[in-house]
């Protein structure tokens, strides 16, 4: 029966006395919870031997998913809402294919930042050209006034 741990529900075997035994049912419930996106589920930390290594590996995977979700939430806030385009995702322990989505997100931010810089430069060029045209029109009007003023 799952119980609450500081980091979320912990799936534990029922019964007492001695080290808890590996239970395929507990592992199945934990895997199903993880599959549903529950990154708070954990296997018992007091399993020993190979059972303990399985529990540790499972709990490490859950923690990596938790950390990745928190990091993506942070990026959404600081890049998407606050406009801090220099921020990037960092997942320290993500290796192999675990790190590829983070690399992709960071590349996406790089590409968007580049596009925004290009758009900003284009807008600035158009604004400068519009200012030049306004100044030229003002100069033309002044010149016409001077010519008409002298002729009159």
DSSP file (Angstrom, degrees, kcal/mol; ACC not computed):
  #  RESIDUE AA STRUCTURE BP1 BP2  ACC     N-H-->O    O-->H-N    N-H-->O    O-->H-N    TCO  KAPPA ALPHA  PHI   PSI    X-CA   Y-CA   Z-CA
    1    1 A X              0   0    0      0, 0.0    11,-0.6     0, 0.0     9,-0.1   0.000 360.0 360.0 360.0 129.7    0.0    0.0    0.0
    2    2 A X  E     -A   11   0A   0      9,-0.2     2,-0.3     7,-0.1     9,-0.2  -0.349 360.0-171.9 -65.3 141.2    1.5    3.4   -0.9
    3    3 A X  E     -A   10   0A   0      7,-2.9     7,-4.5     5,-0.1     2,-0.4  -0.884  29.7 -96.5-126.3 162.9    2.5    5.7    1.9
    4    4 A X  E     -A    9   0A   0     -2,-0.3     2,-0.3     5,-0.3     5,-0.2  -0.634  39.0-178.6 -82.5 131.0    3.6    9.3    1.8
    5    5 A X  E >   -A    8   0A   0      3,-2.8     3,-1.4    -2,-0.4     0, 0.0  -0.747  47.4 -94.5-115.3 171.1    7.3   10.0    1.9
    6    6 A X  T 3  S+     0   0    0      1,-0.3     3,-0.1    -2,-0.3    -2,-0.0   0.828 128.3  39.9 -55.5 -30.9    8.9   13.5    1.9
    7    7 A X  T 3  S-     0   0    0      1,-0.3     2,-0.3    33,-0.1    -1,-0.3   0.433 129.6 -73.8-100.0   0.6    9.3   13.3   -1.9
    8    8 A X  E <  S-A    5   0A   0     -3,-1.4    -3,-2.8     2,-0.0    -1,-0.3  -0.890  82.3 -11.6 139.5-169.4    5.9   11.7   -2.6
    9    9 A X  E     -A    4   0A   0     -2,-0.3    33,-1.1    -5,-0.2     2,-0.5  -0.393  55.8-156.7 -67.1 137.2    4.1    8.4   -2.3
   10   10 A X  E     -Ab   3  42A   0     -7,-4.5    -7,-2.9    31,-0.2     2,-0.6  -0.962  10.8-138.4-114.3 128.7    6.4    5.5   -1.6
   11   11 A X  E     +Ab   2  43A   0     31,-3.0    33,-0.7    -2,-0.5     2,-0.3  -0.781  32.6 175.2 -89.6 120.9    5.2    2.0   -2.5
   12   12 A X        -     0   0    0     -2,-0.6     2,-0.1   -11,-0.6    31,-0.0  -0.918  31.8-108.1-128.2 150.6    6.1   -0.4    0.3
   13   13 A X        -     0   0    0     -2,-0.3     2,-0.2     8,-0.1     7,-0.0  -0.433  35.6-117.8 -72.5 150.7    5.4   -4.1    0.9
   14   14 A X  S    S+     0   0    0     -2,-0.1     2,-0.1     2,-0.0    -1,-0.1  -0.518  73.3  51.7 -83.1 159.3    2.9   -5.0    3.6
   15   15 A X        -     0   0    0     -2,-0.2     2,-0.3     5,-0.1     5,-0.0  -0.295  68.5-118.2 103.0 170.3    4.0   -6.9    6.6
   16   16 A X        +     0   0    0     -2,-0.1     3,-0.1     3,-0.0    -2,-0.0  -0.894  56.8  74.6-141.8 168.8    6.7   -6.5    9.1
   17   17 A X  S    S+     0   0    0     -2,-0.3    -1,-0.0     1,-0.2     0, 0.0   0.597  83.1   6.3  94.8 118.3    9.8   -8.2   10.4
   18   18 A X  S    S-     0   0    0      2,-0.1    -1,-0.2     3,-0.0     2,-0.1   0.037 108.5 -31.1  73.1 175.8   13.2   -8.5    8.7
   19   19 A X  S    S-     0   0    0      1,-0.1    28,-0.1    -3,-0.1    -3,-0.0  -0.416  77.0-102.8 -65.7 139.9   14.3   -6.8    5.5
   20   20 A X        -     0   0    0     26,-0.2    28,-0.4    -2,-0.1     2,-0.2  -0.331  36.8-124.6 -64.6 145.2   11.4   -6.3    3.1
   21   21 A X        -     0   0    0     26,-0.1     2,-0.1     1,-0.1    -8,-0.1  -0.617  26.7 -98.0 -92.0 149.9   11.3   -8.8    0.2
   22   22 A X        -     0   0    0     -2,-0.2     2,-0.4    26,-0.1    -1,-0.1  -0.434  40.9-165.1 -63.0 136.5   11.2   -7.8   -3.5
   23   23 A X     >  -     0   0    0     -2,-0.1     4,-2.1     1,-0.1     3,-0.4  -0.973  19.8-155.9-132.9 117.1    7.6   -7.9   -4.7
   24   24 A X  H  > S+     0   0    0     -2,-0.4     4,-2.7     1,-0.2     5,-0.2   0.825  97.6  58.7 -60.8 -31.2    6.8   -7.9   -8.4
   25   25 A X  H  > S+     0   0    0      2,-0.2     4,-2.4     1,-0.2    -1,-0.2   0.899 105.7  47.9 -64.3 -40.5    3.4   -6.4   -7.6
   26   26 A X  H  > S+     0   0    0     -3,-0.4     4,-2.3     2,-0.2    -2,-0.2   0.926 112.5  48.9 -65.3 -44.5    5.0   -3.4   -6.0
   27   27 A X  H  X S+     0   0    0     -4,-2.1     4,-2.7     1,-0.2    -2,-0.2   0.916 110.8  50.8 -61.5 -43.1    7.3   -3.0   -8.9
   28   28 A X  H  X S+     0   0    0     -4,-2.7     4,-2.7     2,-0.2     5,-0.2   0.924 110.1  49.2 -61.3 -45.2    4.4   -3.2  -11.3
   29   29 A X  H  X S+     0   0    0     -4,-2.4     4,-2.2     1,-0.2    -1,-0.2   0.907 112.7  48.3 -61.0 -41.2    2.4   -0.6   -9.4
   30   30 A X  H  X S+     0   0    0     -4,-2.3     4,-2.4     2,-0.2    -2,-0.2   0.921 112.0  48.2 -65.8 -43.8    5.4    1.7   -9.4
   31   31 A X  H  X S+     0   0    0     -4,-2.7     4,-2.6     1,-0.2    -2,-0.2   0.905 111.5  50.4 -63.8 -41.2    6.0    1.3  -13.1
   32   32 A X  H  X S+     0   0    0     -4,-2.7     4,-1.6     2,-0.2    -1,-0.2   0.896 110.4  49.9 -64.0 -39.6    2.4    1.9  -13.9
   33   33 A X  H  <>S+     0   0    0     -4,-2.2     5,-2.5    -5,-0.2    -2,-0.2   0.923 111.8  47.9 -63.0 -44.3    2.4    5.1  -11.8
   34   34 A X  H ><5S+     0   0    0     -4,-2.4     3,-1.8     1,-0.2    -2,-0.2   0.906 108.0  55.2 -62.8 -41.9    5.5    6.2  -13.6
   35   35 A X  H 3<5S+     0   0    0     -4,-2.6    -1,-0.2     1,-0.3    -2,-0.2   0.849 104.3  54.8 -60.0 -34.8    4.0    5.4  -17.0
   36   36 A X  T 3<5S-     0   0    0     -4,-1.6    -1,-0.3    -5,-0.2    -2,-0.2   0.455 127.3-101.1 -78.1  -0.4    1.0    7.7  -16.0
   37   37 A X  T < 5S+     0   0    0     -3,-1.8     2,-1.1     1,-0.2    -3,-0.2   0.642  71.7 149.1  90.9  14.7    3.5   10.5  -15.4
   38   38 A X    > < +     0   0    0     -5,-2.5     3,-0.7    -6,-0.2    -1,-0.2  -0.729  17.3 176.0 -84.3 101.2    3.5   10.2  -11.6
   39   39 A X  T 3   +     0   0    0     -2,-1.1    -1,-0.1     1,-0.2    27,-0.1   0.144  68.8  70.7 -93.7  19.6    7.0   11.4  -10.8
   40   40 A X  T 3  S+     0   0    0     -7,-0.1    -1,-0.2     2,-0.0     2,-0.1   0.518  72.0 105.6-107.0  -9.5    6.5   11.2   -7.0
   41   41 A X    <   +     0   0    0     -3,-0.7     2,-0.3   -33,-0.1   -31,-0.2  -0.441  46.3 178.7 -73.6 143.8    6.3    7.4   -6.8
   42   42 A X  E     -b   10   0A   0    -33,-1.1   -31,-3.0    -2,-0.1     2,-0.2  -0.988  26.0-126.3-141.9 151.3    9.3    5.6   -5.3
   43   43 A X  E     -b   11   0A   0     12,-0.4   -31,-0.1    -2,-0.3   -16,-0.0  -0.604  53.6 -74.8 -88.4 159.8   10.2    2.0   -4.5
   44   44 A X    >   -     0   0    0    -33,-0.7     3,-0.7    -2,-0.2    -1,-0.1  -0.261  33.1-150.5 -58.2 136.4   11.4    1.1   -1.0
   45   45 A X  T 3  S+     0   0    0      1,-0.2    -1,-0.2    -3,-0.1    11,-0.1   0.580  89.2  66.9 -82.2 -10.6   14.9    2.3   -0.1
   46   46 A X  T 3   +     0   0    0      2,-0.1   -26,-0.2     9,-0.0    -1,-0.2   0.315  67.0 118.4 -99.3  10.3   15.4   -0.5    2.3
   47   47 A X    <   -     0   0    0     -3,-0.7     2,-0.2     4,-0.2   -26,-0.1  -0.502  55.1-146.0 -67.6 147.3   15.4   -3.4   -0.2
   48   48 A X    >>  +     0   0    0    -28,-0.4     4,-0.9    -2,-0.1     3,-0.9  -0.714  47.9   2.6-116.8 165.1   18.8   -5.1   -0.1
   49   49 A X  H 3> S-     0   0    0      1,-0.2     4,-1.8    -2,-0.2     3,-0.2  -0.281 127.6 -15.7  64.9-145.3   21.0   -6.8   -2.7
   50   50 A X  H 3> S+     0   0    0      1,-0.2     4,-2.3     2,-0.2    -1,-0.2   0.842 138.9  58.8 -62.4 -33.7   19.9   -6.9   -6.3
   51   51 A X  H <> S+     0   0    0     -3,-0.9     4,-2.4     1,-0.2    -1,-0.2   0.907 106.1  48.5 -61.4 -41.6   16.4   -5.9   -5.2
   52   52 A X  H  X S+     0   0    0     -4,-0.9     4,-2.8     2,-0.2    -1,-0.2   0.868 109.4  52.2 -66.2 -36.7   17.8   -2.8   -3.6
   53   53 A X  H  X S+     0   0    0     -4,-1.8     4,-2.5     2,-0.2    -2,-0.2   0.890 109.3  49.9 -67.1 -38.4   19.8   -2.0   -6.8
   54   54 A X  H  X S+     0   0    0     -4,-2.3     4,-2.6     2,-0.2    -2,-0.2   0.941 112.8  47.0 -62.5 -46.9   16.6   -2.3   -8.8
   55   55 A X  H  X S+     0   0    0     -4,-2.4     4,-2.8     1,-0.2   -12,-0.4   0.916 112.4  49.6 -61.9 -43.6   14.8    0.0   -6.4
   56   56 A X  H  X S+     0   0    0     -4,-2.8     4,-2.3     2,-0.2    -1,-0.2   0.920 111.7  48.2 -62.1 -43.8   17.7    2.5   -6.5
   57   57 A X  H  X S+     0   0    0     -4,-2.5     4,-2.1     2,-0.2    -2,-0.2   0.920 113.3  47.7 -63.6 -43.4   17.8    2.5  -10.3
   58   58 A X  H  X S+     0   0    0     -4,-2.6     4,-2.3     1,-0.2    -2,-0.2   0.944 112.7  48.1 -61.4 -47.8   14.0    3.0  -10.5
   59   59 A X  H  X S+     0   0    0     -4,-2.8     4,-2.4     1,-0.2    -1,-0.2   0.850 109.7  53.4 -63.7 -34.4   14.1    5.8   -7.9
   60   60 A X  H  X S+     0   0    0     -4,-2.3     4,-2.4     2,-0.2    -1,-0.2   0.899 108.7  49.6 -65.5 -40.7   17.0    7.5   -9.8
   61   61 A X  H  X S+     0   0    0     -4,-2.1     4,-2.1     2,-0.2    -2,-0.2   0.917 111.3  49.0 -63.6 -43.5   15.0    7.4  -13.0
   62   62 A X  H  X S+     0   0    0     -4,-2.3     4,-2.5     1,-0.2    -2,-0.2   0.924 111.7  49.4 -61.6 -44.2   12.0    9.0  -11.2
   63   63 A X  H  X S+     0   0    0     -4,-2.4     4,-2.9     1,-0.2    -2,-0.2   0.891 108.6  52.6 -64.2 -39.2   14.2   11.7   -9.7
   64   64 A X  H  X S+     0   0    0     -4,-2.4     4,-2.5     2,-0.2    -1,-0.2   0.908 110.8  47.6 -62.2 -41.5   15.7   12.5  -13.1
   65   65 A X  H  X S+     0   0    0     -4,-2.1     4,-2.5     2,-0.2    -2,-0.2   0.905 112.1  49.9 -64.8 -41.6   12.2   12.9  -14.6
   66   66 A X  H  X S+     0   0    0     -4,-2.5     4,-2.4     2,-0.2    -2,-0.2   0.937 113.0  46.5 -59.8 -47.4   11.2   15.1  -11.6
   67   67 A X  H  X S+     0   0    0     -4,-2.9     4,-2.5     1,-0.2    -2,-0.2   0.903 111.7  50.9 -64.1 -42.5   14.3   17.2  -12.1
   68   68 A X  H  X S+     0   0    0     -4,-2.5     4,-2.5     2,-0.2     5,-0.2   0.920 110.4  49.5 -61.4 -44.6   13.8   17.5  -15.9
   69   69 A X  H  X S+     0   0    0     -4,-2.5     4,-2.3     1,-0.2    -2,-0.2   0.924 111.9  48.0 -61.4 -44.4   10.2   18.6  -15.4
   70   70 A X  H  X S+     0   0    0     -4,-2.4     4,-2.3     1,-0.2    -1,-0.2   0.902 112.1  50.0 -62.6 -40.4   11.2   21.2  -12.8
   71   71 A X  H  X S+     0   0    0     -4,-2.5     4,-2.5     2,-0.2    -2,-0.2   0.901 111.2  47.6 -66.9 -40.9   14.0   22.5  -15.1
   72   72 A X  H  X S+     0   0    0     -4,-2.5     4,-2.4     2,-0.2    -1,-0.2   0.873 110.9  52.0 -68.1 -36.2   11.6   22.8  -18.1
   73   73 A X  H  X S+     0   0    0     -4,-2.3     4,-1.7    -5,-0.2    -2,-0.2   0.912 110.3  49.5 -62.3 -41.9    9.0   24.6  -15.9
   74   74 A X  H  X S+     0   0    0     -4,-2.3     4,-3.0     2,-0.2     5,-0.3   0.930 111.1  48.8 -62.6 -45.9   11.8   27.0  -14.9
   75   75 A X  H  X>S+     0   0    0     -4,-2.5     4,-2.6     1,-0.2     5,-1.2   0.905 107.0  55.7 -61.5 -41.7   12.8   27.6  -18.5
   76   76 A X  I  <>S+     0   0    0     -4,-2.4     5,-0.9     3,-0.2     4,-0.3   0.900 114.3  41.4 -56.1 -41.1    9.2   28.2  -19.5
   77   77 A X  I  X>S+     0   0    0     -4,-1.7     5,-1.9     3,-0.2     4,-1.0   0.964 121.2  37.1 -72.9 -53.4    9.0   30.9  -16.9
   78   78 A X  I  <5S+     0   0    0     -4,-3.0     6,-2.9     3,-0.2    -3,-0.2   0.867 130.3  28.2 -75.4 -35.4   12.4   32.6  -17.3
   79   79 A X  I  X5S+     0   0    0     -4,-2.6     4,-0.7    -5,-0.3    -3,-0.2   0.921 128.9  37.2 -87.4 -51.7   12.6   32.4  -21.1
   80   80 A X  I  4<S+     0   0    0     -5,-1.2    -3,-0.2    -4,-0.3    -2,-0.1   0.882 132.6  21.1 -72.1 -39.9    9.0   32.3  -22.2
   81   81 A X  I  <<S+     0   0    0     -4,-1.0    -3,-0.2    -5,-0.9    -4,-0.1   0.827 132.0  36.6 -99.9 -37.7    7.5   34.8  -19.7
   82   82 A X  T  4<S-     0   0    0     -5,-1.9    -3,-0.2    -6,-0.1    -4,-0.2   0.578  97.1-130.4 -94.6 -10.9   10.4   36.9  -18.5
   83   83 A X     <  +     0   0    0     -4,-0.7     2,-1.6    -6,-0.3    -4,-0.2   0.713  49.7 154.3  73.0  21.4   12.3   37.0  -21.8
   84   84 A X    >   +     0   0    0     -6,-2.9     3,-1.5     1,-0.2    -1,-0.2  -0.625  15.0 177.0 -84.7  86.2   15.7   36.0  -20.5
   85   85 A X  T 3   +     0   0    0     -2,-1.6    -1,-0.2     1,-0.3    28,-0.1   0.567  69.0  66.9 -72.6  -9.6   16.9   34.5  -23.7
   86   86 A X  T 3  S+     0   0    0     -3,-0.1    -1,-0.3     2,-0.0     2,-0.1   0.582  78.8 103.8 -85.4  -9.6   20.4   33.6  -22.4
   87   87 A X    <   -     0   0    0     -3,-1.5     2,-0.3    -9,-0.1    22,-0.0  -0.454  49.6-176.6 -74.5 144.2   19.0   31.0  -20.0
   88   88 A X        -     0   0    0     -2,-0.1     2,-0.2    21,-0.0    -2,-0.0  -0.951  30.5 -99.1-137.2 157.7   19.4   27.3  -20.9
   89   89 A X        -     0   0    0     -2,-0.3     2,-0.4    13,-0.3    17,-0.1  -0.539  34.1-166.8 -76.1 141.2   18.3   24.0  -19.4
   90   90 A X        +     0   0    0     -2,-0.2     2,-0.5   -22,-0.1   -19,-0.0  -0.975  15.7 172.1-133.1 119.0   20.8   22.2  -17.3
   91   91 A X    >   -     0   0    0     -2,-0.4     3,-1.3     1,-0.1    11,-0.1  -0.883  14.2-166.8-124.5  96.8   20.3   18.6  -16.2
   92   92 A X  T 3  S+     0   0    0     -2,-0.5    -1,-0.1     1,-0.3     7,-0.0   0.845  81.7  38.7 -56.0 -44.3   23.6   17.6  -14.6
   93   93 A X  T 3  S+     0   0    0      2,-0.0     2,-0.6     5,-0.0    -1,-0.3   0.388  83.8 117.4 -94.7   5.9   23.2   13.8  -14.4
   94   94 A X    <   +     0   0    0     -3,-1.3     2,-0.3     4,-0.1    -3,-0.1  -0.630  39.7 169.2 -78.3 116.3   21.5   13.4  -17.8
   95   95 A X    >   -     0   0    0     -2,-0.6     3,-1.7     4,-0.0     4,-0.2  -0.828  44.6  -3.9-122.6 163.4   23.6   11.2  -20.0
   96   96 A X  T >> S-     0   0    0     -2,-0.3     3,-1.3     1,-0.3     4,-0.6  -0.247 132.3  -8.3  58.7-140.2   23.0    9.5  -23.3
   97   97 A X  H 3> S+     0   0    0      1,-0.3     4,-0.7     2,-0.2     3,-0.4   0.705 127.7  71.6 -64.9 -19.9   19.5    9.8  -24.7
   98   98 A X  H <4 S+     0   0    0     -3,-1.7     4,-0.4     1,-0.2    -1,-0.3   0.844 100.7  45.5 -64.0 -32.2   18.4   11.3  -21.4
   99   99 A X  H <> S+     0   0    0     -3,-1.3     4,-2.3    -4,-0.2    -1,-0.2   0.659  92.4  82.2 -85.3 -16.1   20.2   14.5  -22.3
  100  100 A X  H  X S+     0   0    0     -4,-0.6     4,-2.5    -3,-0.4     5,-0.2   0.890  88.8  50.8 -61.4 -43.2   19.1   14.7  -25.9
  101  101 A X  H  X S+     0   0    0     -4,-0.7     4,-2.4     1,-0.2    -1,-0.2   0.895 111.1  50.2 -61.5 -35.7   15.7   16.4  -25.2
  102  102 A X  H  > S+     0   0    0     -4,-0.4     4,-2.5     2,-0.2   -13,-0.3   0.913 109.9  50.0 -67.2 -41.7   17.5   19.0  -23.1
  103  103 A X  H  X S+     0   0    0     -4,-2.3     4,-2.3     1,-0.2    -2,-0.2   0.904 111.2  50.1 -60.5 -41.3   20.0   19.6  -25.9
  104  104 A X  H  X S+     0   0    0     -4,-2.5     4,-2.4     2,-0.2    -2,-0.2   0.908 110.1  49.1 -64.6 -43.0   17.0   20.0  -28.3
  105  105 A X  H  X S+     0   0    0     -4,-2.4     4,-2.2     2,-0.2    -2,-0.2   0.922 112.1  48.7 -63.0 -43.5   15.2   22.5  -26.0
  106  106 A X  H  X S+     0   0    0     -4,-2.5     4,-2.3     1,-0.2    -2,-0.2   0.888 110.9  50.2 -64.4 -38.6   18.4   24.5  -25.7
  107  107 A X  H  X S+     0   0    0     -4,-2.3     4,-2.8     2,-0.2    -1,-0.2   0.889 108.5  53.6 -65.5 -38.6   18.9   24.5  -29.5
  108  108 A X  H  X S+     0   0    0     -4,-2.4     4,-2.6     2,-0.2    -2,-0.2   0.922 109.2  47.8 -60.6 -44.6   15.3   25.7  -29.9
  109  109 A X  H  X S+     0   0    0     -4,-2.2     4,-2.7     2,-0.2    -2,-0.2   0.918 111.4  51.2 -63.0 -43.2   16.0   28.6  -27.6
  110  110 A X  H  X S+     0   0    0     -4,-2.3     4,-2.2     1,-0.2    -2,-0.2   0.937 112.1  46.7 -57.3 -47.6   19.2   29.4  -29.5
  111  111 A X  H  X S+     0   0    0     -4,-2.8     4,-2.3     1,-0.2    -2,-0.2   0.908 113.5  47.6 -63.9 -43.0   17.3   29.4  -32.8
  112  112 A X  H  X S+     0   0    0     -4,-2.6     4,-2.6     2,-0.2    -1,-0.2   0.905 110.9  51.6 -65.4 -40.6   14.4   31.5  -31.5
  113  113 A X  H  X S+     0   0    0     -4,-2.7     4,-2.3     2,-0.2    -1,-0.2   0.902 110.3  49.6 -62.3 -40.4   16.9   34.0  -29.9
  114  114 A X  H  X S+     0   0    0     -4,-2.2     4,-2.3     2,-0.2    -2,-0.2   0.924 111.4  48.5 -63.8 -45.0   18.6   34.3  -33.3
  115  115 A X  H  X S+     0   0    0     -4,-2.3     4,-2.5     1,-0.2    -2,-0.2   0.892 111.2  50.5 -62.5 -40.3   15.3   34.8  -35.1
  116  116 A X  H  X S+     0   0    0     -4,-2.6     4,-2.6     2,-0.2    -1,-0.2   0.901 109.5  50.3 -65.8 -40.1   14.3   37.5  -32.6
  117  117 A X  H  X S+     0   0    0     -4,-2.3     4,-2.4     2,-0.2    -2,-0.2   0.917 111.9  48.1 -63.0 -42.4   17.6   39.3  -33.0
  118  118 A X  H  X S+     0   0    0     -4,-2.3     4,-2.2     2,-0.2    -2,-0.2   0.907 112.5  48.4 -64.5 -41.8   17.2   39.3  -36.8
  119  119 A X  H  X S+     0   0    0     -4,-2.5     4,-2.5     2,-0.2    -2,-0.2   0.913 111.4  50.2 -64.2 -42.1   13.6   40.6  -36.5
  120  120 A X  H  X S+     0   0    0     -4,-2.6     4,-2.5     1,-0.2    -2,-0.2   0.915 110.8  49.1 -62.0 -43.5   14.7   43.3  -34.1
  121  121 A X  H  X S+     0   0    0     -4,-2.4     4,-2.2     2,-0.2    -1,-0.2   0.898 111.3  49.9 -63.8 -40.5   17.5   44.4  -36.5
  122  122 A X  H  X S+     0   0    0     -4,-2.2     4,-2.3     2,-0.2    -2,-0.2   0.911 111.0  48.8 -64.6 -42.7   15.1   44.5  -39.4
  123  123 A X  H  X S+     0   0    0     -4,-2.5     4,-2.5     1,-0.2    -2,-0.2   0.915 110.7  50.9 -63.0 -43.0   12.6   46.6  -37.4
  124  124 A X  H  X S+     0   0    0     -4,-2.5     4,-2.4     1,-0.2    -1,-0.2   0.899 109.6  50.6 -62.8 -39.8   15.4   49.0  -36.4
  125  125 A X  H  X S+     0   0    0     -4,-2.2     4,-2.5     2,-0.2    -1,-0.2   0.916 111.2  48.2 -63.3 -42.8   16.4   49.3  -40.1
  126  126 A X  H  X S+     0   0    0     -4,-2.3     4,-2.4     2,-0.2    -2,-0.2   0.895 111.4  50.3 -64.7 -39.6   12.9   50.0  -41.1
  127  127 A X  H  X S+     0   0    0     -4,-2.5     4,-2.4     2,-0.2    -2,-0.2   0.912 111.1  48.6 -65.0 -42.1   12.5   52.6  -38.4
  128  128 A X  H  X S+     0   0    0     -4,-2.4     4,-2.6     2,-0.2    -2,-0.2   0.917 111.9  49.1 -63.1 -42.9   15.7   54.3  -39.4
  129  129 A X  H  X S+     0   0    0     -4,-2.5     4,-2.4     2,-0.2    -2,-0.2   0.901 111.0  50.1 -63.3 -40.3   14.6   54.4  -43.0
  130  130 A X  H  X S+     0   0    0     -4,-2.4     4,-2.4     2,-0.2    -2,-0.2   0.906 110.5  50.0 -64.4 -41.2   11.3   55.8  -42.0
  131  131 A X  H  X S+     0   0    0     -4,-2.4     4,-2.6     2,-0.2    -2,-0.2   0.918 110.0  50.9 -62.1 -43.1   13.0   58.5  -39.9
  132  132 A X  H  X S+     0   0    0     -4,-2.6     4,-2.4     1,-0.2    -2,-0.2   0.912 110.5  49.1 -60.8 -42.6   15.3   59.4  -42.9
  133  133 A X  H  X S+     0   0    0     -4,-2.4     4,-2.4     2,-0.2    -1,-0.2   0.907 111.2  49.4 -64.2 -41.2   12.2   59.7  -45.2
  134  134 A X  H  X S+     0   0    0     -4,-2.4     4,-2.4     1,-0.2    -2,-0.2   0.925 112.2  47.9 -63.1 -43.3   10.5   62.0  -42.7
  135  135 A X  H  X S+     0   0    0     -4,-2.6     4,-2.4     1,-0.2    -2,-0.2   0.896 111.0  51.1 -64.9 -39.0   13.5   64.1  -42.4
  136  136 A X  H  X S+     0   0    0     -4,-2.4     4,-2.5     2,-0.2    -1,-0.2   0.911 110.0  49.7 -64.3 -41.9   13.9   64.3  -46.2
  137  137 A X  H  X S+     0   0    0     -4,-2.4     4,-2.5     2,-0.2    -2,-0.2   0.912 110.8  49.7 -63.5 -41.4   10.2   65.4  -46.5
  138  138 A X  H  X S+     0   0    0     -4,-2.4     4,-2.4     1,-0.2    -2,-0.2   0.920 111.3  49.2 -61.9 -42.9   10.7   68.1  -43.8
  139  139 A X  H  X S+     0   0    0     -4,-2.4     4,-2.5     2,-0.2    -2,-0.2   0.907 110.5  50.5 -62.7 -41.8   13.8   69.3  -45.7
  140  140 A X  H  X S+     0   0    0     -4,-2.5     4,-2.5     2,-0.2    -2,-0.2   0.914 110.6  49.6 -62.2 -43.0   11.8   69.4  -49.0
  141  141 A X  H  X S+     0   0    0     -4,-2.5     4,-2.6     2,-0.2    -2,-0.2   0.914 111.3  48.8 -63.4 -42.3    9.0   71.4  -47.4
  142  142 A X  H  X S+     0   0    0     -4,-2.4     4,-2.5     1,-0.2    -1,-0.2   0.919 111.2  49.8 -63.4 -42.8   11.5   73.9  -45.9
  143  143 A X  H  X S+     0   0    0     -4,-2.5     4,-2.4     2,-0.2    -2,-0.2   0.914 111.6  48.6 -63.2 -41.9   13.2   74.3  -49.3
  144  144 A X  H  X S+     0   0    0     -4,-2.5     4,-3.3     2,-0.2     5,-0.3   0.910 110.4  51.6 -63.3 -41.8    9.9   74.8  -51.0
  145  145 A X  H  X S+     0   0    0     -4,-2.6     4,-2.7     1,-0.2    -2,-0.2   0.921 110.4  48.7 -61.5 -42.4    8.9   77.4  -48.4
  146  146 A X  H  X S+     0   0    0     -4,-2.5     4,-1.9     2,-0.2    -1,-0.2   0.925 113.6  46.4 -63.6 -43.5   12.1   79.2  -48.9
  147  147 A X  H  X S+     0   0    0     -4,-2.4     4,-2.1     1,-0.2    -2,-0.2   0.936 116.4  44.3 -64.2 -45.4   11.7   79.2  -52.7
  148  148 A X  H  X S+     0   0    0     -4,-3.3     4,-1.7     1,-0.2    -2,-0.2   0.849 111.4  54.6 -68.6 -32.9    8.1   80.3  -52.5
  149  149 A X  H  < S+     0   0    0     -4,-2.7    -1,-0.2    -5,-0.3    -2,-0.2   0.872 111.5  44.0 -67.6 -37.0    8.9   82.9  -49.9
  150  150 A X  H  < S+     0   0    0     -4,-1.9    -2,-0.2    -5,-0.2    -1,-0.2   0.860 113.6  50.0 -75.2 -36.4   11.6   84.5  -52.1
  151  151 A X  H  <        0   0    0     -4,-2.1    -2,-0.2     1,-0.2    -1,-0.2   0.808 360.0 360.0 -73.3 -27.6    9.4   84.4  -55.2
  152  152 A X     <        0   0    0     -4,-1.7    -1,-0.2    -5,-0.2    -2,-0.2   0.497 360.0 360.0 -76.5 360.0    6.5   86.0  -53.5
